[in-house]
Amino acid sequence: MSETLKNADLKTAAWGWVEGQKEQLSAWHTNIWELAEPAWREYESCAWYVKILREHGFTVEEGSGGMPTAFAAEWTSPAGPGARILGYAEYDAIPGNCQAASTKREPRTGMSRFAPGHTDPHSALGISTLAGFLAAKDAMERHNIPGTLVYTGEPAEKVQGSKVVHGLRGYYDNLDAIISYHPFYMMPLCNTARWDTHCGSYYSKIYTFTCDNPEGWNNTYGDSPIPSSHSAARAPGADAALFTMFSLTKTTQDSMLPQAGGWSLSEAILTAGQATADNQPAGLAQIQYSWRCPSLAEADSVLAVLDRNAELAAAASHCTVSSRWVARNRPGIANHTVAQLAWENIAAVGAPVLDERAREIGREIQASCGVEPMENPFHPATAELISPQDAETKLRRHLPATQQNWTSDDYVEMTWYAPTIRFYTARPTLAPDPAGTPYPGWAMTAMGGIPETIDPTITVTGKMIAGMVLDLVTSPETLAEAKSELRPRRFGAAPWPRCCPPNSARPRTSAGPNTSARARPATGGFPCPRKPGTRRGKYPWHHTSGRRREVPPSSASWPRPGRGGRWRTSVPCPGRCRRR
């Protein structure tokens, strides 16, 4: 008999906790869903999690890893430290996707439709994992089970922001297992766990073009005292550089990699113009590229073309170019031992069940989308379970036999530190229209905020995670087997090194703290302010000189609402003392 079936009493207690807290969990979720704060600006969402965790007995470090909207919480059982199991919350929303918890398209009250909204939704991700860890904690306390629960707040997942930083700062060291969850977003990964094919590498980089000496472009100003007078031939400038790179990249995209396997490249224009319609060239323009590849070698090939395009665009437009990493991570590592453990708990709990009231809501949304309402408006796969092995078989039908990873998500960096479960449960998803009419994005976003449709996802996922935690803390044999499986995969013949240096700092555009007078080293991080002979401060990444600084760097160096857009010039230590 498997360990998961031996823990029936423990799991019954944990599942009872989740059932007893359903109304509370629903209210918690609505709060986070309504906040809908974008990447690196999740101040209220982060503060809420910190408050709840402290109320439930966790010790919480705010601003973990030097990220002001991150946190690291820990609880150790009175029975002893035992195994260390990590789970996490994500809580960033996507700009331009503001939608009310409604059956018609409309933004949340008082908001523009271009404001952020939870599309996946990360709100349900966070509350589901929180429910599971709190339920497991309650059962461990009642049954005197040793173990340590680690729970982190992971901001900016949409730009793959925090997990690489937390890993480099040592927050994933000395863990026995990690539980990574996401509401499903692609078939066949619904109500199942990943088996072999995990997400691949993700690179994201900002290219900044500046035109600092436009007067050197064409010296034909004659006797005009103004170099950019209305009749002068002005320099092409930063806007021209940006769009030249944009065009070059579109032209060369088909030639970056062989036409086999799945990879993608996307861009976002962050800022452009910076000048009026007068005859002055744009002095600043920024474009961000993000690309997802199965391997680091392929990602590096794309990088080489982008870097070359940037240099050519800058030269043609009388500009200089600099670049800054946003994110860079390694492909994920599979672990069958913990994937099987996850599947046993998924099967024990079952898929989310949507009642008649939820179906009524689904039919109303179908009607709003111009689709004939169905008796059961939800996708049949959301009510079914599929084993990790069967899901893997279906997934591999789309991929070349030589491709080991596909798509991207920043959980993959965690898989290099400890055996990692990656699993998915159903979220409310409408059934396909027989006429082939696609549903607009707002429909799925709305169902992620309506309690009748999203609460079943939170309830069943919370139970599954509680069961996984309890199995892990009570089965040292399973953990030993999982670690034995990870070791050769991680330290194989050709292991992939970390993609970022240990002193990497959270990325900033030129509109933010990079305007600080303090120089940045070539690695992209900030110099450590520690002076010889000073002692370490309260926080492991922070040092003191003369007076003791009791506040984490988040409150000293990062923007917060109500500060009028001004930035502090003090800079946090990049955390070399936590270097892994």
Helices and strands as residue ranges (DSSP letters): H 3-6, H 8-20, H 22-35, E 37-38, H 43-55, E 59-62, G 64-66, E 71-76, E 84-89, E 92-93, H 122-143, E 148-153, G 157-159, H 162-168, E 177-183, E 192-193, E 201-210, G 214-216, H 237-252, G 253-255, E 264-271, E 284-293, H 296-316, E 320-329, H 336-349, H 356-368, G 380-383, H 388-396, G 410-416, E 420-425, H 441-447, H 451-473, H 476-490, G 513-515, H 554-557, G 576-578
